Amino acid sequence: MQITPGIYPDLSNEDYHADQTAISSSGMQTFLSSPARFAWQRTNPHLVKRTVPMIEGGIAHTAILEPQFFADRYLVADDEYYDEKAGTWKPFDNKRGNKWKKEFMVEAEMQGKAPLLRNECDVYFEMREMVIKHPIARKILAEAKYEQSFFAMDEEHGVMIKSRPDIWCGDLIVDYKTTACDPNDTEAWAREMAKHKYYIQGFFHAKALALATGQEITGVGYIVQEKNPPYFVEFIEPDYLWHEEGKKIYDGVMTEIAKFLADGKCPVPLPGKLPLTYPAQCIIDAQGRHFNHLIGREVFPQHIGA
């Protein structure tokens, strides 16, 4: 399939990631941390393995954002198996149970689905229930478009970019994130933003959508949910300073990527990996002046109506 600039509402996740004509947010961040790894991944995409957090994130995204596709992607087994010889139900913590589990995994592979045990599946749908109970998150999910693919030419840098944000809601982009910290702890979430470079990803999504649609994206927000019970949820919308920091890093990295694509020479690691000055300042801001979940509550209505 030949990809050209535009919006692809029905492009599968697999086809999106298989495309090598455009640079994604994760590709740009790989280049930021290791240009050599970026070069290797472009020539060996079939060898790039999905990590456990990526797999778990995929399950959570399907359960919460696209539950109608859950049965198409996952084969769910009960937590116990029936031992015909003993005539009772038993857990999978014995040799016979392990044998049954292997057979189940083979069956899932034959159906082209990922295997899940019932207790694992139930966790993700408990998390979904908590998301639905949150008033802002519920409003977003009711009015948004999910998992659409955007391809655009960044003329300034001469590079094709692509984006697949979790949620597109008018002039607002929203990503669903899970975290080990309390979503209401803004300082902890600021550290998560800096560590995982979510603010760079946010700017990248906004840039790609603006170029692909011709529409200005005025906000990037996050539905943040803790991974462990009670699975609390918060909607957080960082202010413009995070956006500006993301833009600075985007411009610096894309300039280097453009050079690499033009001459094929793998550059040395970027000096200092581009300093993250503003997030560091934000982390020590005791009052969360530039970063507070209340920002989301105040700003959000202007995006999709009160």
LOGUMI-141073 format. One record per residue: residue in one letter; x, y, z of N, C-alpha, C in turn; residue number from 1. Coordinates in pm, whole numbers. Each point is the difference from the previous one (the first is absolute). Example, Ala and Ser with C-alpha at 12.3 -4.5 7.8 and 13.67 -1.06 7.14 Angstrom:
2
('A'; (1319; -569; 780); (-89; 119; 0); (90; 120; 0); 1)
('S'; (-35; 105; -72); (82; 119; 6); (-77; 109; 73); 2)
% end
This chain:
306
('M'; (84; -120; 0); (-84; 120; 0); (88; 125; 0); 1)
('Q'; (-24; 89; -96); (77; 123; -10); (-66; 107; 86); 2)
('I'; (76; 55; 92); (-52; 102; 91); (33; 138; -52); 3)
('T'; (-101; 84; -6); (17; 140; -38); (-58; 86; 113); 4)
('P'; (34; 129; 4); (-55; 85; 107); (-152; -3; 4); 5)
('G'; (-54; -11; 119); (-144; -3; 15); (-43; -68; 129); 6)
('I'; (-132; -20; 13); (-59; -65; 116); (-43; -140; -40); 7)
('Y'; (37; -99; 81); (-35; -140; -28); (-79; -55; 119); 8)
('P'; (-134; 12; -5); (-81; -44; 115); (-5; -151; 17); 9)
('D'; (28; -76; -107); (-15; -146; 7); (132; -75; -10); 10)
('L'; (111; 71; 5); (130; -67; -7); (24; -79; 129); 11)
('S'; (35; -127; -14); (21; -83; 119); (126; 45; 75); 12)
('N'; (4; -35; 126); (117; 33; 82); (125; -67; -56); 13)
('E'; (-16; -123; -50); (113; -74; -56); (54; 69; -125); 14)
('D'; (-89; 42; -89); (43; 67; -123); (62; 137; 30); 15)
('Y'; (-55; 67; 102); (57; 129; 38); (145; -16; 44); 16)
('H'; (25; -97; 87); (136; -18; 51); (94; -60; -105); 17)
('A'; (-57; -70; -98); (84; -60; -104); (52; 104; -99); 18)
('D'; (-68; 113; -10); (41; 105; -94); (138; 56; 35); 19)
('Q'; (86; 11; -99); (135; 54; 19); (22; 132; -74); 20)
('T'; (-107; 53; -60); (15; 124; -77); (-5; 124; 88); 21)
('A'; (-57; -12; 119); (-18; 116; 87); (62; -26; 137); 22)
('I'; (33; 109; 68); (58; -7; 134); (-111; 15; 104); 23)
('S'; (-3; -91; 96); (-99; 6; 107); (58; 69; 123); 24)
('S'; (-86; 25; 96); (47; 59; 126); (98; -92; 71); 25)
('S'; (-30; -129; 3); (91; -94; 67); (133; -10; -75); 26)
('G'; (-6; 10; -134); (123; -1; -78); (85; 122; 30); 27)
('M'; (-64; 116; 11); (74; 122; 31); (64; -9; 138); 28)
('Q'; (-73; -58; 96); (55; -11; 135); (112; -104; 7); 29)
('T'; (-9; -103; -84); (111; -95; -8); (124; 69; -52); 30)
('F'; (-16; 84; -101); (113; 75; -56); (60; 92; 106); 31)
('L'; (-87; 61; 80); (46; 91; 104); (91; -72; 100); 32)
('S'; (-37; -122; 37); (78; -73; 99); (115; -80; -61); 33)
('S'; (-19; -48; -126); (103; -82; -63); (-16; 2; -152); 34)
('P'; (69; 90; -69); (-8; 3; -146); (37; -133; -64); 35)
('A'; (96; -73; 58); (41; -128; -56); (-114; -101; 7); 36)
('R'; (-73; -1; 111); (-114; -91; 12); (-109; 37; -99); 37)
('F'; (-22; 130; -19); (-98; 46; -97); (35; -54; -139); 38)
('A'; (127; 10; -38); (45; -48; -131); (-20; -151; -12); 39)
('W'; (32; -73; 106); (-14; -146; -2); (-147; -40; -12); 40)
('Q'; (-88; 68; 74); (-141; -35; -4); (-62; 27; -136); 41)
('R'; (49; 100; -72); (-56; 28; -132); (36; -109; -101); 42)
('T'; (115; -65; 20); (40; -105; -93); (-38; -139; 50); 43)
('N'; (-43; -10; 126); (-37; -130; 57); (-132; 8; 77); 44)
('P'; (-105; 53; -63); (-126; 18; 75); (-58; -132; 50); 45)
('H'; (25; -109; -72); (-54; -130; 39); (66; -56; 125); 46)
('L'; (113; 56; 41); (72; -48; 118); (-30; 82; 125); 47)
('V'; (-77; 106; -17); (-34; 85; 115); (-111; -69; 79); 48)
('K'; (28; -35; 124); (-97; -74; 81); (-83; 94; 87); 49)
('R'; (-124; -40; 20); (-88; 76; 88); (34; -31; 145); 50)
('T'; (8; 103; 82); (31; -17; 141); (-128; -34; 78); 51)
('V'; (18; -47; 123); (-117; -32; 84); (-88; 123; 21); 52)
('P'; (56; 119; 32); (-86; 118; 13); (-77; 32; -128); 53)
('M'; (61; -23; -116); (-70; 23; -127); (-117; -95; -15); 54)
('I'; (21; -127; 36); (-106; -100; -11); (-114; 33; 96); 55)
('E'; (36; 31; 125); (-103; 33; 99); (-73; 128; -39); 56)
('G'; (75; 96; -54); (-63; 124; -45); (-99; -24; -112); 57)
('G'; (34; -93; -90); (-90; -33; -110); (-130; -61; 50); 58)
('I'; (9; -85; 102); (-120; -61; 57); (-87; 107; 65); 59)
('A'; (63; 86; 79); (-74; 106; 68); (-67; 95; -100); 60)
('H'; (71; 36; -106); (-56; 91; -100); (-122; -63; -67); 61)
('T'; (9; -129; -31); (-113; -65; -65); (-119; -6; 94); 62)
('A'; (22; -40; 124); (-110; -13; 96); (-67; 134; 27); 63)
('I'; (77; 106; 6); (-54; 130; 41); (-47; 84; -118); 64)
('L'; (76; -2; -110); (-34; 86; -113); (-79; -72; -109); 65)
('E'; (27; -129; -19); (-66; -74; -107); (-49; -137; 48); 66)
('P'; (-86; -4; 102); (-44; -128; 55); (-73; -88; -100); 67)
('Q'; (-56; 63; -106); (-72; -78; -101); (92; -91; -79); 68)
('F'; (132; 26; 6); (96; -83; -74); (75; -98; 92); 69)
('F'; (-36; -1; 128); (75; -82; 95); (-5; -148; -37); 70)
('A'; (-120; -49; -32); (-15; -142; -32); (70; -37; -130); 71)
('D'; (21; 98; -88); (69; -27; -127); (151; -12; 21); 72)
('R'; (51; 59; 105); (145; 6; 20); (51; -93; 110); 73)
('Y'; (-90; -40; 91); (46; -79; 115); (-89; -123; 20); 74)
('L'; (62; -111; 31); (-71; -122; 36); (13; -17; 150); 75)
('V'; (-114; -3; 68); (-1; -1; 146); (-36; -139; 52); 76)
('A'; (81; -49; 94); (-25; -130; 64); (-32; 20; 147); 77)
('D'; (-76; -92; 56); (-30; 6; 143); (128; -23; 80); 78)
('D'; (-3; 40; 126); (119; -12; 84); (23; -142; 48); 79)
('E'; (-100; -86; -18); (13; -140; 40); (-32; -91; -119); 80)
('Y'; (47; -119; 6); (-31; -99; -104); (-68; -120; 67); 81)
('Y'; (-76; -73; -79); (-72; -115; 55); (85; -125; -16); 82)
('D'; (38; -58; 111); (79; -123; 1); (-97; -118; -8); 83)
('E'; (-12; -58; -120); (-97; -108; -20); (32; -121; 88); 84)
('K'; (128; -26; 19); (39; -116; 80); (-44; 16; 145); 85)
('A'; (20; 119; 56); (-38; 24; 139); (-145; 42; 13); 86)
('G'; (-57; 47; -113); (-140; 43; 3); (-22; 130; 72); 87)
('T'; (104; 86; 5); (-11; 129; 68); (68; 109; -82); 88)
('W'; (-31; 126; 36); (68; 114; -61); (126; 30; 78); 89)
('K'; (110; 27; -69); (127; 26; 64); (68; 123; -61); 90)
('P'; (83; 69; 80); (75; 114; -54); (112; -47; -91); 91)
('F'; (65; 93; -68); (104; -33; -96); (138; -16; 62); 92)
('D'; (8; -22; 129); (130; -5; 66); (49; -143; 21); 93)
('N'; (-29; -88; -94); (54; -136; 7); (37; -44; -141); 94)
('K'; (59; -119; -14); (49; -45; -130); (-112; -12; -102); 95)
('R'; (-113; -58; 40); (-110; -16; -94); (-54; 136; -42); 96)
('G'; (-5; 92; 98); (-46; 135; -33); (94; 69; -97); 97)
('N'; (131; -17; 19); (97; 61; -91); (-14; -57; -140); 98)
('K'; (-28; -130; -9); (-20; -63; -130); (-123; 59; -69); 99)
('W'; (-108; 18; 78); (-121; 58; -57); (26; 143; -46); 100)
('K'; (79; 74; 80); (29; 139; -34); (77; 8; -133); 101)
('K'; (94; -91; -20); (74; -2; -126); (-94; -28; -116); 102)
('E'; (-93; -93; 19); (-97; -31; -106); (-87; 122; -30); 103)
('F'; (-37; 72; 105); (-81; 120; -17); (76; 106; -78); 104)
('M'; (128; 16; 28); (82; 98; -70); (14; -36; -147); 105)
('V'; (11; -128; -29); (5; -44; -140); (-131; 32; -71); 106)
('E'; (-111; -25; 69); (-131; 29; -57); (-15; 149; -29); 107)
('A'; (47; 84; 92); (-8; 145; -20); (82; 42; -121); 108)
('E'; (119; -58; -14); (85; 32; -114); (-65; -40; -131); 109)
('M'; (-66; -116; -1); (-68; -47; -121); (-113; 95; -39); 110)
('Q'; (-64; 61; 99); (-109; 94; -28); (51; 142; -26); 111)
('G'; (132; 19; 12); (56; 133; -22); (-32; 97; 112); 112)
('K'; (-13; -53; 121); (-34; 84; 115); (106; -15; 109); 113)
('A'; (0; 94; 92); (90; -7; 115); (-72; -71; 114); 114)
('P'; (68; -91; 72); (-64; -73; 110); (-7; 81; 129); 115)
('L'; (-113; -9; 69); (-18; 67; 129); (-77; -92; 94); 116)
('L'; (36; 3; 127); (-80; -70; 100); (-111; 93; 48); 117)
('R'; (-107; -60; 50); (-117; 78; 38); (33; 106; 105); 118)
('N'; (82; -35; 100); (30; 99; 104); (80; 118; -56); 119)
('E'; (84; -26; -101); (74; 109; -65); (-97; 90; -76); 120)
('C'; (-92; -62; -70); (-99; 75; -78); (-87; 86; 90); 121)
('D'; (-43; -56; 113); (-89; 72; 90); (64; 128; 53); 122)
('V'; (131; -3; 21); (70; 118; 51); (-18; 118; -96); 123)
('Y'; (17; -26; -129); (-7; 108; -98); (-140; 58; -10); 124)
('F'; (-102; -84; 17); (-136; 52; -8); (-42; 68; 130); 125)
('E'; (63; -37; 112); (-19; 77; 123); (60; 139; -17); 126)
('M'; (114; 7; -66); (63; 129; -27); (-90; 83; -91); 127)
('R'; (-61; -64; -98); (-90; 72; -90); (-117; 60; 77); 128)
('E'; (-55; -75; 95); (-112; 51; 78); (38; 127; 75); 129)
('M'; (123; 3; 52); (46; 120; 71); (16; 117; -95); 130)
('V'; (47; -26; -121); (14; 108; -99); (-138; 57; -34); 131)
('I'; (-97; -87; -21); (-135; 43; -37); (-63; 84; 111); 132)
('K'; (36; -27; 124); (-58; 74; 112); (56; 142; 9); 133)
('H'; (115; 24; -62); (59; 134; 7); (-74; 91; -99); 134)
('P'; (-58; 112; 43); (-86; 81; -88); (67; 51; -126); 135)
('I'; (125; 48; 11); (68; 53; -118); (41; -113; -93); 136)
('A'; (56; -108; 57); (40; -113; -82); (-120; -59; -73); 137)
('R'; (-113; -11; 68); (-121; -54; -61); (-45; 88; -117); 138)
('K'; (8; 131; 17); (-39; 92; -106); (92; -12; -121); 139)
('I'; (129; -16; 27); (97; -16; -108); (-30; -128; -80); 140)
('L'; (-18; -110; 72); (-22; -128; -67); (-129; 0; -81); 141)
('A'; (-99; 77; 44); (-128; 3; -70); (6; 80; -130); 142)
('E'; (91; 97; -8); (-1; 92; -114); (124; -9; -88); 143)
('A'; (87; -96; 26); (130; -3; -67); (6; -100; -115); 144)
('K'; (108; 15; -79); (36; -97; -102); (127; -70; 49); 145)
('Y'; (4; -133; -19); (108; -78; 57); (95; -55; -104); 146)
('E'; (127; -10; 41); (101; -77; -73); (0; 26; -151); 147)
('Q'; (-12; 128; -39); (10; 34; -141); (146; 32; -32); 148)
('S'; (39; -29; -124); (140; 20; -40); (11; 125; -86); 149)
('F'; (102; 81; 29); (22; 125; -72); (141; 1; -59); 150)
('F'; (9; 31; -126); (130; 12; -68); (8; 140; -58); 151)
('A'; (115; 65; 18); (15; 137; -49); (146; 28; -33); 152)
('M'; (21; 91; -96); (135; 42; -35); (36; 125; 79); 153)
('D'; (104; -12; 80); (53; 115; 73); (95; 72; -96); 154)
('E'; (-52; 98; -70); (78; 70; -101); (120; 73; 58); 155)
('E'; (-14; 45; 123); (110; 75; 63); (126; -86; 12); 156)
('H'; (-20; -128; 30); (114; -89; 17); (16; -99; -116); 157)
('G'; (-97; -1; -91); (9; -89; -115); (-17; -147; 36); 158)
('V'; (-83; -28; 101); (-17; -137; 47); (-149; -32; 10); 159)
('M'; (-38; -120; -44); (-137; -47; 18); (-14; -52; 143); 160)
('I'; (-106; 43; 69); (-23; -46; 136); (-137; -68; 8); 161)
('K'; (-16; -84; 101); (-127; -69; 18); (-37; -2; 148); 162)
('S'; (-130; -8; 25); (-47; 4; 138); (-126; -85; 12); 163)
('R'; (-13; -66; 115); (-120; -79; 27); (-40; 24; 146); 164)
('P'; (-54; 118; 29); (-37; 31; 138); (-115; -88; 47); 165)
('D'; (-7; -18; 129); (-108; -83; 54); (-136; 59; -32); 166)
('I'; (-12; 133; 22); (-130; 66; -11); (16; 134; -71); 167)
('W'; (-88; 25; -95); (-6; 130; -66); (-139; 56; 25); 168)
('C'; (-7; 115; 66); (-129; 56; 40); (-4; 148; -36); 169)
('G'; (-43; 30; -122); (-3; 139; -45); (139; 57; -11); 170)
('D'; (28; 106; 76); (134; 59; -2); (85; -49; 117); 171)
('L'; (-42; -112; 57); (70; -55; 115); (48; -142; -30); 172)
('I'; (126; -28; 34); (56; -134; -9); (13; -54; 142); 173)
('V'; (-41; -124; 19); (7; -60; 133); (67; -136; -10); 174)
('D'; (92; -26; 90); (63; -131; 11); (-41; -63; 133); 175)
('Y'; (-23; -130; -3); (-29; -74; 122); (131; -57; 52); 176)
('K'; (31; 30; 126); (125; -46; 59); (-28; -70; 133); 177)
('T'; (71; -110; 26); (-5; -63; 131); (127; 34; 76); 178)
('T'; (-10; 5; 131); (114; 41; 81); (-2; -71; 134); 179)
('A'; (117; -13; 60); (10; -59; 133); (-24; 103; 108); 180)
('C'; (-1; 128; -37); (-19; 106; 99); (-147; 39; 10); 181)
('D'; (-33; 77; 100); (-136; 52; 18); (-22; 110; -105); 182)
('P'; (-101; -12; -85); (-23; 102; -104); (-21; 140; 55); 183)
('N'; (-40; 9; 128); (-21; 131; 60); (129; 62; 52); 184)
('D'; (108; -77; 1); (129; 51; 43); (69; 64; -119); 185)
('T'; (-17; 131; -16); (50; 67; -121); (151; -1; -11); 186)
('E'; (70; 5; 113); (146; -4; -5); (47; -137; -51); 187)
('A'; (-65; -107; 48); (37; -135; -46); (-30; -15; -148); 188)
('W'; (-112; 55; -44); (-34; -10; -142); (94; 83; -85); 189)
('A'; (46; 113; 52); (98; 80; -73); (128; -80; -23); 190)
('R'; (40; -77; 101); (118; -85; -17); (-25; -107; -106); 191)
('E'; (-122; -54; -2); (-35; -99; -103); (4; 63; -138); 192)
('M'; (-52; 122; -11); (2; 72; -128); (142; 18; -50); 193)
('A'; (90; 38; 90); (138; 22; -39); (71; -131; -32); 194)
('K'; (-19; -101; 85); (68; -128; -17); (-37; -66; -132); 195)
('H'; (-128; -4; -31); (-48; -70; -120); (-16; 92; -121); 196)
('K'; (34; 127; 18); (-3; 97; -110); (-140; 14; -61); 197)
('Y'; (-101; -5; 84); (-136; 11; -51); (-26; 136; -63); 198)
('Y'; (65; 105; 51); (-21; 134; -53); (55; 12; -143); 199)
('I'; (106; -77; -31); (52; -3; -137); (-100; -72; -90); 200)
('Q'; (-50; -112; 48); (-101; -76; -74); (-123; 86; -25); 201)
('G'; (-40; 78; 102); (-118; 85; -13); (17; 104; -109); 202)
('F'; (116; 66; -1); (24; 99; -106); (2; -67; -136); 203)
('F'; (63; -117; -8); (9; -73; -127); (-140; -28; -54); 204)
('H'; (-88; -52; 86); (-138; -29; -43); (-68; 127; -51); 205)
('A'; (15; 109; 75); (-64; 125; -38); (52; 51; -134); 206)
('K'; (130; -12; -21); (62; 43; -125); (-53; -82; -118); 207)
('A'; (-1; -133; 16); (-43; -88; -109); (-146; 23; -35); 208)
('L'; (-86; 14; 101); (-143; 20; -27); (-25; 135; -65); 209)
('A'; (70; 104; 46); (-18; 133; -57); (38; 0; -148); 210)
('L'; (111; -67; -33); (44; -6; -139); (-92; -86; -86); 211)
('A'; (-48; -111; 56); (-83; -93; -78); (-141; 51; -21); 212)
('T'; (-52; 73; 98); (-140; 43; -7); (-18; 147; -34); 213)
('G'; (108; 80; 15); (-13; 144; -20); (-72; 67; 115); 214)
('Q'; (-20; -74; 109); (-72; 51; 117); (97; 26; 114); 215)
('E'; (-16; 112; 67); (87; 30; 113); (-37; -87; 119); 216)
('I'; (98; -61; 61); (-21; -77; 122); (38; 89; 118); 217)
('T'; (-98; 32; 84); (24; 97; 106); (28; -64; 137); 218)
('G'; (-14; -132; 8); (25; -63; 129); (42; -145; -13); 219)
('V'; (88; -42; 90); (40; -140; 11); (-22; -41; 146); 220)
('G'; (-85; -98; 20); (-33; -42; 136); (23; -148; 20); 221)
('Y'; (-12; -43; 125); (26; -139; 35); (-107; -51; 96); 222)
('I'; (-57; -115; -34); (-80; -74; 97); (100; -89; 71); 223)
('V'; (27; 31; 125); (103; -70; 77); (-66; -92; 102); 224)
('Q'; (40; -126; -1); (-60; -98; 91); (109; -83; 68); 225)
('E'; (-15; -20; 130); (99; -82; 70); (-21; -147; -33); 226)
('K'; (110; -74; -4); (-3; -140; -42); (-57; -93; 106); 227)
('N'; (4; 41; 124); (-40; -86; 110); (-130; 49; 64); 228)
('P'; (-73; -88; 68); (-123; 42; 67); (26; 117; 93); 229)
('P'; (-91; 95; 7); (-135; 0; -56); (-11; 57; -142); 230)
('Y'; (110; 9; -74); (0; 44; -140); (-55; 142; -17); 231)
('F'; (41; 91; 87); (-47; 137; -8); (36; 61; -135); 232)
('V'; (-84; 95; -44); (14; 64; -132); (1; 151; 17); 233)
('E'; (78; 68; -83); (-5; 146; -5); (26; 45; -143); 234)
('F'; (-60; 112; -36); (30; 63; -130); (97; 114; 26); 235)
('I'; (112; -1; -72); (105; 100; 20); (34; 65; -132); 236)
('E'; (4; 133; -1); (38; 73; -120); (114; 95; 34); 237)
('P'; (123; -35; -39); (115; 88; 26); (-17; 134; -72); 238)
('D'; (68; 101; 49); (-12; 130; -63); (101; 17; -114); 239)
('Y'; (5; 119; -57); (75; 25; -122); (151; -18; 17); 240)
('L'; (52; 14; 122); (144; -11; 18); (50; -141; -32); 241)
('W'; (-80; -100; 34); (36; -138; -38); (-2; -13; -152); 242)
('H'; (-100; 62; -61); (-12; -3; -146); (122; 65; -65); 243)
('E'; (43; 114; 53); (116; 70; -56); (128; -83; 16); 244)
('E'; (13; -69; 113); (118; -85; 20); (0; -115; -100); 245)
('G'; (-119; -57; -22); (-12; -107; -98); (35; 47; -140); 246)
('K'; (-40; 124; -34); (31; 56; -131); (150; 17; -19); 247)
('K'; (69; 49; 101); (145; 19; -11); (71; -131; -29); 248)
('I'; (-40; -104; 72); (64; -130; -20); (-38; -58; -135); 249)
('Y'; (-126; 14; -38); (-45; -49; -131); (82; 63; -111); 250)
('D'; (14; 131; 2); (74; 69; -106); (146; -46; -5); 251)
('G'; (61; -14; 117); (140; -42; 2); (20; -141; -51); 252)
('V'; (-85; -92; 43); (15; -139; -40); (-37; -21; -147); 253)
('M'; (-108; 63; -46); (-41; -18; -139); (102; 56; -98); 254)
('T'; (71; 104; 40); (108; 53; -84); (107; -105; -19); 255)
('E'; (36; -71; 107); (101; -104; -8); (-51; -122; -77); 256)
('I'; (-126; -34; 19); (-57; -113; -73); (-1; 28; -150); 257)
('A'; (-32; 122; -37); (0; 37; -141); (139; -18; -61); 258)
('K'; (103; 36; 74); (138; -18; -48); (30; -149; -18); 259)
('F'; (-42; -80; 96); (25; -144; -6); (-71; -62; -121); 260)
('L'; (-126; 38; -23); (-74; -55; -113); (60; 43; -132); 261)
('A'; (65; 117; -2); (57; 51; -124); (133; -67; -35); 262)
('D'; (87; -21; 100); (133; -54; -31); (23; -142; 51); 263)
('G'; (-93; -52; 82); (13; -138; 46); (106; -20; 105); 264)
('K'; (61; 108; 48); (106; -12; 99); (-61; 5; 141); 265)
('C'; (35; -99; 80); (-52; -6; 136); (74; 101; 87); 266)
('P'; (-68; 99; 54); (68; 103; 81); (37; -52; 138); 267)
('V'; (87; 72; 64); (36; -32; 138); (-116; 44; 89); 268)
('P'; (-6; -48; 125); (-108; 44; 90); (-6; 152; 9); 269)
('L'; (-119; 51; 5); (-18; 144; 5); (60; 57; 129); 270)
('P'; (66; 114; -7); (65; 59; 118); (-98; 18; 116); 271)
('G'; (26; -69; 109); (-84; 16; 118); (-141; -50; -20); 272)
('K'; (-27; -62; -116); (-135; -47; -34); (-103; 113; 8); 273)
('L'; (45; 123; -19); (-84; 119; 5); (-57; 19; 141); 274)
('P'; (45; 99; 73); (-40; 17; 141); (-149; 20; 19); 275)
('L'; (-55; -64; 101); (-143; 11; 29); (-19; 103; 111); 276)
('T'; (21; 125; -33); (5; 103; 104); (-134; 22; 68); 277)
('Y'; (-107; 13; -78); (-127; 35; 63); (-58; -111; 88); 278)
('P'; (0; -127; -45); (-51; -105; 89); (73; -3; 133); 279)
('A'; (132; 22; -2); (76; -1; 125); (-51; 111; 92); 280)
('Q'; (-29; 115; -59); (-52; 112; 79); (-137; -35; 55); 281)
('C'; (-79; -66; -82); (-137; -30; 40); (-4; -100; 116); 282)
('I'; (93; -95; -3); (2; -103; 103); (17; 61; 139); 283)
('I'; (80; 105; 9); (26; 59; 131); (-97; 112; 33); 284)
('D'; (-97; 23; -86); (-101; 102; 26); (-103; -57; 97); 285)
('A'; (14; 33; 127); (-79; -65; 105); (-151; 17; -20); 286)
('Q'; (-41; 114; -55); (-143; 25; -16); (-54; -47; -134); 287)
('G'; (85; -55; -83); (-47; -47; -131); (-56; 114; -82); 288)
('R'; (65; 116; 9); (-55; 122; -62); (-24; -17; -150); 289)
('H'; (91; -73; -67); (-13; -16; -144); (-56; -138; -38); 290)
('F'; (-39; -75; 102); (-40; -136; -31); (-92; -50; 110); 291)
('N'; (-127; -4; -27); (-94; -42; 103); (-123; -57; -68); 292)
('H'; (-55; -107; 57); (-116; -61; -63); (-119; 96; -4); 293)
('L'; (1; 105; 84); (-107; 98; -4); (2; 78; -131); 294)
('I'; (118; 10; -62); (8; 66; -131); (-92; -71; -97); 295)
('G'; (4; -132; 4); (-84; -78; -89); (-148; 26; 24); 296)
('R'; (-38; 9; 127); (-141; 23; 31); (-45; 137; -52); 297)
('E'; (89; 99; 7); (-38; 135; -41); (3; 19; -151); 298)
('V'; (99; -59; -64); (21; 25; -142); (-82; -92; -89); 299)
('F'; (-23; -123; 47); (-61; -101; -84); (-130; 41; -69); 300)
('P'; (-97; 63; 69); (-127; 30; -67); (10; 78; -128); 301)
('Q'; (104; 82; -17); (9; 81; -121); (28; -87; -124); 302)
('H'; (47; -123; 20); (36; -84; -114); (-121; -70; -61); 303)
('I'; (-89; -53; 84); (-111; -75; -58); (-136; 48; 53); 304)
('G'; (0; 114; 62); (-126; 57; 46); (-28; -37; 145); 305)
('A'; (-58; 93; 72); (-30; -23; 142); (-113; -100; 14); 306)
% end
